Amino acid sequence: MLPESLEQVIEGFRQFPGIGQKTARRLAFFALNTNESAIKTFAQSLFNLTEKIKKCEKCFNITEKKICAICLDESRDKCILCIVETSSDISLIEQTGFKGYYHVLGGLLSPLDGIGPDDLNINSLLKKTEALNEIVIATNPSVEGETTALYIVDQLKTLDVRVSRLARGLPSGGNLEYIDELTLLRSMSERVEITL
């Protein structure tokens, strides 16, 4: 039987996605055998996540300030907006060379889980559409991602704006987080327009 404090660390690591019991145990023992200074620095950096990171007031991306660096970048194309599920998707889309702005939904529609339009950042999205020429919907190609994309398209159908979706090539049911850079680049450059 392991000491309770070590069991708590193992259980903490198990909360991370993709970390099973064996990996959590290995990480906990690694931490136990790492020098105290490195562990304290790591623990402080985890604490800083909850203390310093907040949502951008414009796009809901993560930031340490009121407005994120992307929203403050005036060299970006103000006429194109990319809609993503989470902030982690932004760094992936950025690798494609996309130079527009973003809007983070904060999740996907999932009626079975009780997540409806009011639980996401959709109302604030609809207020941003005035000066846009194109809206790119970059949600995951899952049932929830497709449902969310269709709902957004329906909400935008009265507007005079091109609405596109990442091109197929992304595996159905996959997550952007696990897509290789080349596939994501092709999907972004070959995105298709959604007819309203």
C-alpha positions as CSV (number, residue, x, y, z in Angstrom):
1,M,0.0,0.0,0.0
2,L,1.3,3.5,-1.0
3,P,1.3,6.5,1.3
4,E,-1.8,8.6,1.0
5,S,0.0,11.7,-0.3
6,L,1.5,9.6,-3.2
7,E,-1.9,8.1,-3.9
8,Q,-3.4,11.6,-4.1
9,V,-0.7,12.6,-6.7
10,I,-1.4,9.5,-8.7
11,E,-5.2,10.3,-8.7
12,G,-4.4,13.9,-9.7
13,F,-2.4,12.7,-12.7
14,R,-5.2,10.3,-13.7
15,Q,-7.5,13.3,-14.2
16,F,-5.5,14.3,-17.2
17,P,-6.8,13.1,-20.6
18,G,-5.0,10.1,-21.9
19,I,-3.4,9.3,-18.6
20,G,-4.2,5.8,-17.2
21,Q,-3.3,4.2,-13.9
22,K,0.2,3.0,-15.0
23,T,1.2,6.3,-16.5
24,A,-0.1,8.2,-13.5
25,R,1.8,6.0,-11.2
26,R,5.0,6.5,-13.2
27,L,4.6,10.2,-13.2
28,A,4.0,10.3,-9.5
29,F,7.1,8.3,-8.8
30,F,9.1,10.5,-11.2
31,A,7.8,13.6,-9.3
32,L,8.8,11.9,-6.0
33,N,12.3,11.4,-7.2
34,T,12.7,14.9,-8.7
35,N,14.5,17.6,-6.8
36,E,12.3,19.7,-4.5
37,S,13.0,23.0,-6.3
38,A,11.7,21.6,-9.6
39,I,8.6,20.2,-8.0
40,K,7.8,23.5,-6.3
41,T,8.3,25.4,-9.6
42,F,6.0,23.0,-11.4
43,A,3.4,23.2,-8.6
44,Q,3.5,27.0,-8.7
45,S,3.1,27.0,-12.5
46,L,-0.1,24.8,-12.1
47,F,-1.4,27.2,-9.4
48,N,-0.7,30.1,-11.7
49,L,-3.0,28.6,-14.3
50,T,-6.0,29.1,-12.0
51,E,-4.8,32.4,-10.7
52,K,-3.6,34.2,-13.8
53,I,-5.4,32.7,-16.9
54,K,-8.7,34.2,-17.8
55,K,-10.9,34.5,-20.9
56,C,-10.4,37.2,-23.5
57,E,-13.2,39.7,-23.4
58,K,-13.5,39.7,-27.2
59,C,-12.9,36.2,-28.4
60,F,-12.9,34.0,-25.2
61,N,-9.4,32.8,-25.9
62,I,-7.1,32.2,-22.9
63,T,-5.0,35.2,-21.8
64,E,-3.4,36.8,-18.8
65,K,-4.9,40.2,-19.7
66,K,-8.3,41.5,-20.6
67,I,-7.7,41.1,-24.3
68,C,-5.6,38.4,-25.9
69,A,-2.6,39.0,-28.1
70,I,-4.5,37.8,-31.2
71,C,-7.3,40.3,-30.7
72,L,-4.8,43.1,-30.2
73,D,-2.9,42.3,-33.4
74,E,-4.1,44.9,-35.9
75,S,-2.2,43.3,-38.8
76,R,-4.7,40.4,-38.9
77,D,-7.5,40.3,-41.4
78,K,-10.6,41.9,-39.7
79,C,-12.9,40.5,-42.4
80,I,-12.5,36.8,-41.5
81,L,-13.4,35.0,-38.3
82,C,-12.6,31.4,-37.4
83,I,-15.0,29.7,-34.9
84,V,-13.4,27.0,-32.7
85,E,-14.5,24.9,-29.9
86,T,-11.7,25.6,-27.4
87,S,-8.7,27.8,-27.0
88,S,-6.3,24.8,-27.7
89,D,-7.7,24.7,-31.2
90,I,-6.4,28.2,-31.9
91,S,-2.8,27.2,-31.7
92,L,-3.4,24.4,-34.2
93,I,-5.2,26.7,-36.7
94,E,-2.4,29.2,-36.3
95,Q,0.1,26.6,-37.6
96,T,-1.8,26.8,-41.0
97,G,-0.9,30.4,-41.4
98,F,-4.5,31.7,-40.8
99,K,-4.3,35.4,-40.2
100,G,-7.9,36.3,-39.3
101,Y,-9.5,36.5,-35.9
102,Y,-11.1,33.8,-33.7
103,H,-14.2,33.2,-31.6
104,V,-14.1,30.4,-29.0
105,L,-17.4,28.7,-28.4
106,G,-16.4,27.1,-25.1
107,G,-17.7,23.7,-26.1
108,L,-20.2,22.1,-28.5
109,L,-23.9,21.6,-28.6
110,S,-24.8,18.3,-26.9
111,P,-28.5,17.9,-26.0
112,L,-27.8,14.5,-24.3
113,D,-25.3,16.3,-22.0
114,G,-27.7,19.2,-21.4
115,I,-25.5,21.7,-23.4
116,G,-27.6,24.0,-25.4
117,P,-26.9,27.3,-27.3
118,D,-27.2,29.4,-24.1
119,D,-24.3,27.4,-22.6
120,L,-21.9,28.4,-25.4
121,N,-20.6,31.8,-26.6
122,I,-23.0,31.9,-29.6
123,N,-24.9,35.0,-28.8
124,S,-21.7,37.1,-28.6
125,L,-20.7,35.5,-31.9
126,L,-23.8,36.8,-33.6
127,K,-22.9,40.4,-32.5
128,K,-19.5,40.2,-34.3
129,T,-20.7,39.6,-37.8
130,E,-21.1,43.2,-39.2
131,A,-17.8,43.8,-40.8
132,L,-17.1,40.1,-41.8
133,N,-16.7,38.7,-45.3
134,E,-16.2,35.1,-44.2
135,I,-16.8,33.0,-41.2
136,V,-14.9,29.7,-41.0
137,I,-16.4,27.0,-38.8
138,A,-13.6,24.9,-37.4
139,T,-15.4,22.6,-35.0
140,N,-14.4,18.9,-34.8
141,P,-16.0,16.5,-37.4
142,S,-18.0,14.7,-34.7
143,V,-21.7,14.5,-34.3
144,E,-21.6,17.4,-31.8
145,G,-19.3,19.4,-34.0
146,E,-21.6,19.0,-37.0
147,T,-24.7,19.8,-34.9
148,T,-23.0,22.9,-33.7
149,A,-21.9,24.0,-37.2
150,L,-25.4,23.5,-38.6
151,Y,-26.9,25.5,-35.7
152,I,-24.5,28.4,-36.3
153,V,-25.2,28.3,-40.1
154,D,-28.9,28.5,-39.4
155,Q,-28.3,31.5,-37.1
156,L,-26.2,33.2,-39.8
157,K,-28.5,32.5,-42.8
158,T,-30.0,36.0,-43.0
159,L,-26.6,37.7,-43.1
160,D,-24.6,38.6,-46.2
161,V,-21.5,36.7,-45.2
162,R,-19.7,33.7,-46.7
163,V,-19.8,30.8,-44.2
164,S,-17.2,28.0,-44.8
165,R,-16.3,24.8,-43.0
166,L,-12.9,23.0,-42.9
167,A,-12.7,20.7,-45.8
168,R,-13.2,17.0,-45.4
169,G,-10.0,15.1,-44.9
170,L,-10.3,15.3,-41.1
171,P,-11.4,11.9,-39.8
172,S,-14.9,11.7,-38.7
173,G,-15.1,11.5,-34.9
174,G,-11.6,12.8,-34.6
175,N,-10.3,15.8,-32.6
176,L,-8.3,18.7,-34.1
177,E,-5.8,18.2,-31.2
178,Y,-4.7,14.9,-32.8
179,I,-4.6,15.9,-36.4
180,D,-1.2,16.1,-38.1
181,E,-0.2,19.6,-39.3
182,L,-0.4,18.7,-43.1
183,T,-3.9,17.4,-42.9
184,L,-5.0,20.4,-40.9
185,L,-3.2,22.7,-43.4
186,R,-5.0,21.1,-46.3
187,S,-8.4,21.2,-44.5
188,M,-7.9,24.9,-43.9
189,S,-6.8,25.8,-47.4
190,E,-9.5,23.6,-49.0
191,R,-12.4,24.7,-46.8
192,V,-15.8,24.7,-48.4
193,E,-18.5,27.2,-48.4
194,I,-21.7,26.4,-46.6
195,T,-24.8,27.6,-48.6
196,L,-27.3,29.5,-46.5
